[in-house]
């Protein structure tokens, strides 16, 4: 076979692979790339639309759900953020930062026990993190306060 013919065939295979992959750019969805750009420019509403489009094309990508959760959290849409983080976690793709954001989201929604559980999972993987240990203690105190509000007495300064 002619070397030029082999080169042309190889080139055609590469071009066809790129065309068949559709919206993917080096393994990442174009909508996801654009969503990241919008989020970087603080255009969160537009970023959410694009994250949802990226998820529609690749519903098993935990990273997309995690980024969607971060974006919802920025807009104080904690219920939607919780759902997005939950999905990312169930797909076994929640990063350390995502786990902390998930914990904070749960806490904002009044779910101290679930938040505590997420922090505990993080601590199992990162036992030396002092700030997270402090956060866990704060969550514990909040839980006690919710269960026994009279256990804490605030005296006014005179």
C-alpha positions in Angstrom: 0.0 0.0 0.0 1.2 3.5 -0.8 2.4 5.6 2.2 0.5 8.6 1.0 -2.7 6.5 0.8 -2.1 5.3 4.4 -1.6 8.8 5.6 -4.8 10.0 3.9 -6.7 7.1 5.5 -5.4 7.9 8.9 -6.3 11.6 8.4 -9.8 10.6 7.4 -10.2 8.3 10.4 -9.2 11.2 12.7 -11.6 13.6 11.0 -14.4 11.1 11.2 -13.7 10.5 14.8 -13.9 14.2 15.6 -17.1 14.5 13.6 -18.7 11.5 15.3 -17.8 12.7 18.7 -20.2 15.6 18.2 -20.0 18.2 20.9 -17.0 16.8 22.7 -13.8 18.7 22.8 -10.9 16.5 24.0 -13.3 14.4 26.1 -15.2 17.4 27.5 -18.6 18.6 26.4 -18.7 22.1 24.8 -21.6 23.1 27.0 -19.5 22.2 30.1 -16.6 24.3 28.8 -18.9 27.2 28.2 -20.6 26.7 31.6 -17.2 27.0 33.3 -16.5 30.2 31.4 -19.8 31.7 32.4 -19.3 30.7 36.1 -15.8 32.3 36.0 -17.5 35.5 34.8 -20.1 35.2 37.6 -22.9 34.7 35.1 -24.4 31.9 37.2 -27.9 31.7 35.6 -26.4 31.1 32.2 -23.9 28.7 33.6 -26.7 26.6 35.1 -28.5 26.3 31.8 -25.2 25.1 30.2 -24.5 22.6 33.1 -27.9 21.2 32.6 -27.3 20.8 28.9 -23.9 19.2 29.5 -25.6 16.8 32.0 -28.2 15.9 29.4 -25.5 14.8 27.0 -23.5 13.0 29.7 -25.7 12.1 32.6 -23.1 9.9 34.3 -20.5 12.7 34.7 -20.3 13.4 38.4 -18.1 16.5 37.8 -20.9 18.2 35.9 -23.3 17.6 38.8 -20.7 18.9 41.3 -20.2 22.1 39.3 -23.9 22.5 39.0 -24.1 22.2 42.8 -21.4 24.8 43.3 -23.3 27.1 40.9 -26.7 26.7 42.6 -24.9 27.3 46.0 -23.6 30.6 44.7 -27.2 31.6 43.9 -28.4 30.5 47.4 -30.5 27.8 45.7 -29.7 25.3 48.4 -32.3 22.7 47.6 -31.2 22.4 44.0 -27.5 22.5 45.1 -28.2 19.6 47.6 -29.8 17.5 44.8 -26.8 18.2 42.5 -24.2 17.3 45.2 -26.2 14.2 46.1 -26.2 13.0 42.5 -22.5 13.7 42.2 -21.9 11.7 45.4 -24.0 8.8 44.3 -22.0 8.7 41.1 -18.9 8.4 43.3 -17.4 11.6 41.9 -17.6 14.2 44.7 -14.2 15.9 45.2 -13.0 17.1 48.6 -14.2 20.6 47.9 -17.5 19.3 46.7 -18.0 17.3 49.9 -17.4 20.4 52.0 -19.7 22.4 49.9 -22.3 19.6 50.1 -21.9 19.7 53.9 -22.3 23.4 54.0 -25.4 23.2 51.8 -27.0 20.6 54.1 -26.3 22.8 57.1 -27.9 25.7 55.4 -31.0 23.5 54.8 -31.1 22.7 58.5 -29.8 19.1 58.1 -27.1 19.2 60.7 -26.9 15.4 61.1 -26.5 14.9 57.3 -23.9 17.7 57.2 -22.0 16.1 60.1 -22.0 12.8 58.1 -20.4 14.5 55.1 -17.7 16.1 57.2 -17.0 12.8 58.9 -16.5 11.2 55.5 -14.1 14.0 54.5 -12.2 13.5 57.8 -11.8 9.8 57.2 -10.0 10.7 54.0 -8.2 13.8 55.4 -7.6 13.2 59.1 -5.1 16.1 59.6 -7.4 18.9 58.4 -7.7 21.2 61.5 -10.3 23.6 60.0 -12.6 20.7 59.1 -12.3 19.3 62.7 -13.4 22.8 63.9 -16.3 22.7 61.5 -17.4 19.3 62.8 -17.3 20.6 66.4 -19.4 23.6 65.4 -22.0 21.3 63.8 -22.1 19.2 66.9 -22.8 22.3 69.1 -25.5 23.4 66.7 -27.1 20.0 67.0 -27.1 20.2 70.8 -28.5 23.7 70.6 -31.4 22.6 68.3 -32.2 19.6 70.6 -31.8 21.5 73.9 -32.2 25.2 73.4 -32.3 25.9 77.1 -28.8 24.4 77.4 -27.3 27.7 76.2 -28.0 30.8 78.1 -26.9 34.2 76.8 -26.3 36.9 79.4 -26.3 40.5 78.3 -23.2 42.5 79.0 -23.6 45.2 81.5 
